[in-house]
């Protein structure tokens, strides 16, 4: 069970970083420092969100949709805060964090559906 969780965490982080970095580049951002910031911020938030969701869905009777919305809101707010504080090319850091997370969540859900 631990091995499966670790594989899930690694896969989720890798996929999230790849998709959000692709989104970053797709919308015309090219600042290398901000790309590194994007990676580091996702290294901070993604494992917390994935592990928390796994714990909530495995060990509680909480509503999964509410838990998911709260965890994703945590990720968006945390990432937006770091993009605002340390970023160079994020004129609307919270909006960028929201769209990047929507894109990566949607792509991940699609991949999970196809597998």
Secondary structure, 3 states (H helix, E strand, C coil): CHHHHHHHHHHHHHHHHHHHHHHHHHCCCCCHHHHHHHHHHHHHHHHHHHHHHHHHHHHCCCCHHHHHHHHHHHHHHHHHHHHHHHCCCCCCHHHHHHHHHHHHHHHHHHHHHHC
